[in-house]
Amino acid sequence: MPESSEVQIDRAARVKLGGAVRVSLLLEGPRCVRARLHELSVSGGLFYLRHGLAEGAHLEMSFHLESGIVRASGEMLRALWATRGCLQAFRFTQLDDRDRERLHVAVQALLEPEV
């Protein structure tokens, strides 16, 4: 009988923003929706939205971080409903090198604050 082996999945480091960063989302249609970033990593994050979006929906997003404006494409994942609105995960599907670097710099700065 083969031995079971644990597979370790390394998740990207996440920073909690608590809604401090506003995001503009452009959906197919075109339809523009405002959201706030609750958590962020270099692979995706968690939006706070008044109304959830369809799981699997593709969108364009832009938001301002200390390191500059980040523009990216993403895909919406499962929504977690709250009393007011919802938290909904997303993953980046397209991020150019410059935006990826801005995102990385911002996440690292928030993980390692200056003393």
Secondary structure, DSSP 8 states (H G I E B T S, - for coil): --------------EEEEEEEEEEEEETTTEEEEEEEEEE-SSEEEEEESS---TT-EEEEEEEETTEEEEEEEEEEEEEE-SSSEEEEEEEEE--HHHHHHHHHHHHHHHS---
